Structure formats: structure tokens, C-alpha cells
């Protein structure tokens, strides 16, 4: 059985314009996501997802919460 993993934005600012590129990445379903084939590889998969998220411009805050590039630039 596989395990689905996804990094989602914890801020989720609403964009004034709801086109695909002017709103929170989680609202447009553009999260960093992947699948772990078995329970023993979940930690390894999460590390890979975290590296990919940082490469895409996501920010990991103190406490482990994630903020997408849109919400990082448009924080209220």
C-alpha cells in the first residue's frame, strides 16, 4: 500500500484575481506532492519533497509550517 504525501500552504491567502497564477498555490492545487511506496520510506520521501519545495520558492517557518511563493509575497 502506498502513502500519499503533500506539502500544503498554511497561510492560504486569497487572491483578488482567481486566475491560476494569481492565488495561493494550495488553492490552485499546485502543491509539492509525491508518493511513498511503503511506511519505511515516508521520512525519506518527506525530505525529498521539502528539498523540492525550497527549490520552488516555498518557505518553511519555525514550527514546521509551510508558505507557498504566492502567499510569501502577498502576506496580509
N, C-alpha and C positions, 0 to 999 in steps of 0.2 A: 504494500500500500504506500502510495506517495503522499508527501505532505506539501501543501501549497503555502508559500511564504511571500509576503508583500510588505514593502515599506510604504506607509501612507503618511501624508502631511497631517501634522497635529494642529496646525493653525487654521487651514481651510478658509482663507479669505475669499469672499465672493467678489467676482469681477463685475464691473459695471457693464461690460460688454460680454455676452455669453458665447462669443465665437471660441473655437477650440484652443486658440493660443493666447487668450487674454483672460485666463482664470486659473485657479488653483489646479495643479497637476492631478491631485486626487479627484477633484470634481470632473475632470476630463478623462479620468481613468488611465492616466499615464504614469502610474507608479512603477517603482523598481520592483520586479516580481520574478519569482522562479519556483522551481520545484525541487524538493529533496526526495531522493528515491527511498530513503529509509531513515528511521529515527536517529541512527548513529551519525548521520551526516548533516543534521539540522544546523548545528553550530558552524560548521564549515561553510554551508550554503549561506547562512546569515552574514558571515564575514565577506563572502563574495558580493552579496547584494549591497552591503554597506560600502564597499570599495567602489562599486558601480554608481551608487547614489552620490557619493562625494565627487566622483569624476563628472557627473552630470550637473553638479552645482547645488545639490541638496546640502543642508547644514544639520548636523546633529548637535542638539542643545544639551546642556547639563541636565542630567536626569534621564537621558536616553530618548527624548522626543525628537522627531524629525520635522524639518520645514523644507518645503519644495522651493525651487528657484523663484517661482512667481510670488509666493507669499513672503519669501525673504525680501524681495524688492518692494513689495506693497504692504508691508506690515502696518496695521492700524494702531 
